[in-house]
Amino acid sequence: MEAQSHHRLNVLFLPYPTPGHLLPMVDTARLFAKHGVSVTILTTPAIASTFQNAIDSDFNCGYHIRTQVVPFPSAQVGLIDGLENMKDATTLEMLVKIGYGLSTLQDEIELRFQDLQPDCIVTDMMYPWTVESAEKLGIPRIFFYSSSYFSNCASHFIRKHRPHESLVSDSHKFTIPGLPHRIEMTPSQLADWIRSKTRATAYLEPTFESESRSYGALYNSFHELESEYEQLHKNTLGIKSWNIGPVSAWVNKDDGEKANRGHKEDLAEEPELLNWLNSKQNESVLYVSFGSLTRLPHAQLVELAHGLEHSGHSFIWVIRKKDENGDSFLQEFEQKMKESKNGYIIWNWAPQLLILDHPAIGGIVTHCGWNSILESVSAGLPMITWPMFAEQFFNEKLLVDVLKIGVPVGAKENKLWASMGKEEVMGREEIAKAVVQFMAKEESREVRKRARELGDASKKSIEKGGSSYHNLMQLLDELISLKKTRTCEKPN
């Protein structure tokens, strides 16, 4: 759908600098551009550098897409130059400083809005003030939510009814009111800011309230995955929403080099990895990854290593270099796995899409971040769920209790990595037991069947005639219609 130039939509995207929010929004912006929209992504310099190659490639293919940067006030907030991404913070204090630095940019960003005169602003949920910005410009503000409909609905009803407050213990269960399924949780599985009033509560509640004041909401999901919660969201918030996911699979489905997108320099060992995978039987290898923000305490890394080894199943484990912490245990464990050929360690960055698509992979251990979930679903893989913080415990309930494509490892406490202590360590016996149960073909047959069916549905959703394809076309047509109406109403 190539819009005529005088009716070409001019849409501005404002992402938030943490991978779980940033990556799907950039993919969505690229998707808009590939369907005839003139796109500007407004961000800070270090963040722009992480995806600029993809934008340049799209631009060189003739798409109307560009990046515009706003300087980040590193010195003013006490951060080293270039530290703008939440994933690079090593302390809670750094996270707070990045957040504060972003809040100081509001005036500068609003000036850019005025200069660029967009027809629509697609903004991350973490910028609630953009509701007023869009109103001043007389244009729609689209709220971009980077996780599931389910997690947003569950959070909404818990914040509204506060069912956890009547319990005498944080380990007692409550049922989330208002949902079409019976979902039980404990207070300790809720984020601190939901469980009780904290400084973060005053910061985060306006982000959710701004959704209901938006023109509509964009979700990186697809109809067949959570249709009941898509409907519940519309009924509860009373605004339009469009699910157009999985956006990563869609924007890259014609990319023959999806395995090394943006990371060619990190792939020196890819042939070795592929040779190792090719030597394994179909569905015999477990992929273990906790995303880019989670940092496991050393004691937990040790238990996880022993648990994986004791399970007797082959595995690929992605470990951040920063988790290594100068300790020799992981190096010794890696050497042991090389000798036994039972395990394969990848440091820092892994070609995840390449790995998940390999027939040897039988499932994934995941922290229940939404991007990882969607990539696993797209590959038709079931999951062992090990949520850590934020909305990940809600996502676990979607996988385990609603979709029934997940097996829980038994995580009990919602804790940001920066505040983890020794008491949260999951033992090697529990880990090994979960892996053995999950990888057993007979016991997990139905789970695997459902995962494959959802994988097929995800692929169809982004093809012409699919649910996500239809939603995107409908949204763009609606925005073009609004633009034409505004153009006609402007005084000569």
HELIX and SHEET records of a PDB file:
HELIX    1   1 SER A    5  HIS A    7  5                                   3    
HELIX    2   2 PRO A   19  LYS A   34  1                                  16    
HELIX    3   3 PRO A   45  ASN A   60  1                                  16    
HELIX    4   4 SER A   74  VAL A   77  1                                   4    
HELIX    5   5 MET A   86  ASP A   88  5                                   3    
HELIX    6   6 LEU A   92  SER A  103  1                                  12    
HELIX    7   7 GLN A  106  LEU A  116  1                                  11    
HELIX    8   8 THR A  130  LEU A  137  1                                   8    
HELIX    9   9 TYR A  149  HIS A  161  1                                  13    
HELIX   10  10 PRO A  163  SER A  166  5                                   4    
HELIX   11  11 PRO A  187  GLN A  189  5                                   3    
HELIX   12  12 ASP A  192  ARG A  195  1                                   4    
HELIX   13  13 ARG A  199  SER A  212  1                                  14    
HELIX   14  14 HIS A  223  LEU A  237  1                                  15    
HELIX   15  15 VAL A  247  VAL A  251  1                                   5    
HELIX   16  16 LYS A  258  ASN A  260  5                                   3    
HELIX   17  17 LYS A  264  ASP A  266  5                                   3    
HELIX   18  18 GLU A  270  ASN A  278  1                                   9    
HELIX   19  19 HIS A  298  SER A  311  1                                  14    
HELIX   20  20 LYS A  321  GLU A  324  1                                   4    
HELIX   21  21 PHE A  329  SER A  340  1                                  12    
HELIX   22  22 GLN A  352  LEU A  356  1                                   5    
HELIX   23  23 TRP A  370  SER A  378  1                                   9    
HELIX   24  24 GLN A  392  LYS A  397  1                                   6    
HELIX   25  25 LEU A  398  VAL A  402  3                                   5    
HELIX   26  26 TRP A  417  SER A  419  5                                   3    
HELIX   27  27 LYS A  422  GLU A  424  5                                   3    
HELIX   28  28 ARG A  428  MET A  439  1                                  12    
HELIX   29  29 ARG A  445  SER A  461  1                                  17    
HELIX   30  30 SER A  467  GLU A  489  1                                  23    
SHEET    1   A 7 ILE A  65  VAL A  69  0                                        
SHEET    2   A 7 SER A  38  THR A  43  1                                        
SHEET    3   A 7 ASN A  10  LEU A  14  1                                        
SHEET    4   A 7 CYS A 120  ASP A 124  1                                        
SHEET    5   A 7 ARG A 141  TYR A 145  1                                        
SHEET    6   A 7 GLY A 216  TYR A 219  1                                        
SHEET    7   A 7 LYS A 240  ASN A 243  1                                        
SHEET    1   B 2 PHE A 174  THR A 175  0                                        
SHEET    2   B 2 GLU A 184  MET A 185 -1                                        
SHEET    1   C 6 GLY A 343  TRP A 347  0                                        
SHEET    2   C 6 SER A 314  ILE A 319  1                                        
SHEET    3   C 6 VAL A 285  SER A 289  1                                        
SHEET    4   C 6 ILE A 361  THR A 366  1                                        
SHEET    5   C 6 MET A 383  THR A 385  1                                        
SHEET    6   C 6 GLY A 406  PRO A 408  1                                        
END                                                                             
